[in-house]
Amino acid sequence: MLSEENTAFQIEETTNNQPEPEKKRRWLIWLSLSLVVFFVFVWWFFNFIKKPPVDFPINTEIVIPVGSTVEEVSALLKENNLVRSKLAFFVYFSVFSDPSALKASTYYFTTPLDLQKLAYELTQGNYGQGLLRLTHIEGESVEDLAKRVKVVLPNFSEEEFIKLAKPYEGKLFPETYMIPATYNEKELLDLLLKTFGEKTKTLQESASTSLSFDEVIILASILEREANSKESKEIVSGILQNRLAINMPLQADATIEYVLHKPLKELTPEDLKIDSPYNTYLNKGLPPTPIGNPGLEAIEAVLYPAKTDYMFYITDENGVFYYAKDFDEHRRNIAKYLR
């Protein structure tokens, strides 16, 4: 009768003496599976890394300086969010393109490009020729913007654009755009709205305020016309929100300007009595819609106003602001600075 020790020895000997073809088959299966997993991962990673970043900068100038190396361009592209990985672009361009074919130029991209298409375009140079520059100014109304576009696009219909865009007043993001000469009214509107969504997404998700985001945009549109710097926007924002908190009329000349299409210097005391829901002298609270299209600075000033006890403000002829905590101080400022 075999002892336990002898039995264990027999089992171990049997295992070690498996036929060589069986051991080789197991090893080949393991190797094959490993290679499949490896190549699947490589395929997945390559397809991920070649995709354009979510915040790929469309309609923005990207300048490739003269004499730039592939390594320098790779870093520039990553810094400006055109690629997910500077190493991936460097390797791809070095392997599949001729580094000497890289062309210094100013590039404009109207749509996100993956790594392969981007590498190709950077060998063509002068990408964006034929695009037209359109500057949409902060605070500009739909009507004023339509006039500006008409100068850039001769076949553009001001009336059609105003009809389509007026309901979106406040959400047509001010920016310098590079647009095709063939752009129609709907395409331009879509671009402006898309840019607004991209630029304000983080603010909409993270900001904490008693105002709805639509109300934030209305107040920001007033700030664009009432204030002239980051600091003044933040202080005036605080003043107007102080007034809203106690149900005091905003008394913002900008809303009268919007209704009458008159500059501030031409407003008369009679104009301040106009019967309109946009008359913030007669009506408390915010006007029914934005009075223009604010930029990020004005929107941020509404979300993060300066906390002060001021309730009044004036601006002198040089654009300098003077603030007051009560009406008596406000009257003294008027007498002193508005002669």
Beta strands, then each sheet from edge to edge (+ up, - down):
strand 1: 62-64
strand 2: 105-107
strand 3: 131-135
strand 4: 176-180
strand 5: 312-315
strand 6: 321-324
sheet 1: 1+ 2-
sheet 2: 3+ 4-
sheet 3: 5+ 6-
end
